[in-house]
């Protein structure tokens, strides 16, 4: 079998402007007749160090090396990010480096790959610490990655946007400060009638009290209830305790 004829291509060298020819092959496109011309061409496109000007950005003292720019590389990238704006995908916040599409690099590649901004949909529920979590990017209570507890989604649908009073003490809080209590202490039982909105102090106190009640002797339960009935006869003390607890939380948050 005869060998295929090797095709020749003619070009004009970008450095010496001389015509040269070379064999056409995959990945063998050439713009210079020799390695010396290629290196000379590269050196000619870069300013000598003695001629490097200062970046044109106000307050920047870095030098500009390339002939085609008046800004240093750092300022050029910062200016490009400012012009690009923010990715249009909900809750993304990354620079829209794909300016024509208004997308960051991650979401641009994702929409090219799967045809959507979202990841491949997952139909099953994941379990985290005994709680069932679901994926809902558009939900007001969703985290940055789009996941939220199923019990919080059910309680939000039950109660609405808020604010709402705590089921146990009546103090008013708004989402996302409200926590959701399971009345029967079954974390996977997310029926609306089993979920109540509560404040964080009541949630912590109730969670710490339940193991103690479970350990209690049956004949001591009535005594325990009578003690709390006596404490409820002093509402001023209870209110003062709740206010001091809320103030301590504010100090920790600051």
SVG drawing of the C-alpha trace seen along z (x, -y; Angstrom):
<svg xmlns="http://www.w3.org/2000/svg" viewBox="-52 -58 70 60">
<polyline fill="none" stroke="black" stroke-width="0.4" points="0.0,0.0 1.4,-3.4 2.2,-5.9 0.0,-9.0 1.6,-12.1 2.9,-14.5 1.3,-17.9 3.4,-21.1 2.3,-24.4 3.8,-27.8 3.9,-30.6 5.6,-34.0 7.7,-34.1 6.3,-36.7 9.8,-37.7 12.0,-37.8 9.2,-38.1 10.8,-35.3 8.7,-32.6 9.2,-29.1 7.4,-25.7 6.8,-22.8 5.0,-19.5 1.4,-19.7 0.6,-17.4 -1.7,-17.2 -0.6,-19.9 2.2,-21.0 1.0,-24.5 4.0,-27.0 4.3,-30.8 8.1,-31.1 10.8,-29.6 13.1,-28.6 13.3,-28.4 15.6,-31.5 12.9,-33.6 10.3,-32.3 12.4,-33.4 13.3,-36.7 9.6,-37.4 8.7,-36.6 11.5,-38.9 10.3,-41.7 6.8,-41.7 8.0,-42.3 9.4,-45.6 12.9,-45.5 12.9,-45.8 14.4,-49.3 11.3,-50.5 8.6,-49.0 6.1,-51.8 4.0,-52.1 0.5,-50.8 -2.1,-53.3 -4.5,-52.5 -4.5,-55.2 -2.6,-54.2 -0.9,-51.2 3.0,-51.3 3.4,-47.9 5.2,-47.9 3.6,-46.9 5.6,-44.4 3.4,-43.7 3.2,-46.0 -0.5,-45.5 -1.6,-46.7 -1.4,-49.8 -2.3,-48.0 -0.5,-45.4 -1.9,-41.9 -3.4,-42.3 -5.3,-45.5 -6.4,-44.1 -8.0,-41.1 -9.7,-43.2 -11.1,-45.5 -12.3,-42.6 -14.2,-41.2 -15.8,-44.6 -17.0,-44.9 -18.3,-41.3 -20.6,-41.8 -22.1,-38.9 -23.3,-35.6 -27.1,-35.7 -27.7,-32.3 -29.7,-32.5 -27.4,-32.6 -24.2,-32.2 -22.4,-35.5 -19.3,-34.6 -17.9,-37.0 -19.6,-36.5 -16.4,-35.8 -18.4,-34.7 -19.6,-38.2 -21.7,-37.5 -23.8,-34.9 -23.7,-36.7 -22.5,-33.5 -19.5,-32.4 -17.2,-29.7 -18.8,-27.0 -22.4,-27.6 -21.3,-28.2 -19.7,-24.8 -22.6,-23.2 -25.2,-24.5 -23.0,-23.4 -22.6,-19.9 -26.2,-19.1 -28.3,-21.9 -29.3,-23.4 -27.9,-25.4 -28.8,-22.7 -26.8,-19.6 -28.2,-16.3 -31.4,-16.0 -31.4,-13.6 -34.8,-12.1 -33.8,-10.3 -33.7,-12.1 -30.4,-12.2 -30.2,-11.7 -28.0,-14.0 -27.8,-13.4 -31.2,-11.6 -32.9,-14.5 -34.1,-14.1 -32.9,-16.8 -34.1,-17.7 -32.8,-19.8 -34.7,-23.0 -32.5,-25.8 -35.3,-28.3 -36.6,-27.8 -36.1,-30.8 -34.6,-28.7 -32.2,-26.7 -28.5,-26.9 -25.9,-28.1 -25.7,-24.7 -29.5,-24.4 -30.1,-21.8 -32.5,-22.2 -34.1,-20.0 -37.4,-18.5 -38.9,-19.4 -38.1,-23.1 -39.6,-23.0 -42.8,-21.4 -43.0,-23.9 -42.4,-26.8 -45.4,-25.7 -47.5,-25.2 -46.8,-28.5 -45.8,-30.8 -43.1,-33.4 -43.4,-34.9 -42.6,-36.2 -44.2,-33.7 -44.4,-33.1 -42.5,-30.3 -44.8,-27.3 -43.5,-27.0 -42.9,-30.5 -44.7,-32.8 -41.7,-35.1 -41.9,-36.2 -39.1,-35.3 -38.6,-35.4 -37.1,-32.8 -34.3,-31.6 -34.0,-32.2 -36.9,-29.9 -36.1,-26.2 -38.5,-23.3 -39.4,-20.9 -40.7,-17.3 -43.3,-16.8 -42.9,-13.0 -39.1,-13.3 -39.0,-11.2 -36.7,-13.1 -38.0,-11.4 -41.7,-12.1 -42.2,-15.3 -46.0,-15.4 -47.3,-19.0 -49.2,-18.1 -45.9,-16.8 -43.9,-20.0 -44.0,-23.2 -41.9,-26.4 -39.8,-27.3 -37.1,-29.7 -33.6,-28.5 -33.6,-28.7 -36.7,-26.6 -35.4,-24.1 -32.2,-23.7 -33.9,-23.5 -36.5,-21.0 -33.8,-18.8 -31.8,-18.7 -34.9,-17.9 -36.2,-15.0 -33.4,-12.5 -33.9,-13.5 -37.6,-12.8 -37.0,-9.4 -34.7,-8.4 -37.1,-9.6 -38.9,-7.1 -42.6,-6.9 -43.6,-7.9 -41.4,-11.1 -43.1,-12.4 -46.0,-14.0 -43.5,-15.7 -41.6,-17.0 -44.7,-18.5 -45.8,-20.0 -42.4,-21.8 -42.8,-23.4 -46.4,-24.4 -45.0,-26.3 -42.4,-28.0 -45.1,-29.1 -46.8,-31.0 -43.9,-33.5 -44.0,-34.8 -41.8,-37.8 -38.9,-35.5 -39.5,-33.4 -39.6,-36.5 -36.4,-37.8 -34.6,-34.5 -35.8,-34.5 -34.7,-38.1 -31.2,-37.5 -30.8,-34.4 -31.7,-36.4 -29.3,-39.1 -26.5,-36.6 -27.2,-35.2 -27.0,-38.7 -23.6,-39.3 -22.3,-35.9 -23.5,-36.8 -21.6,-40.2"/>
</svg>
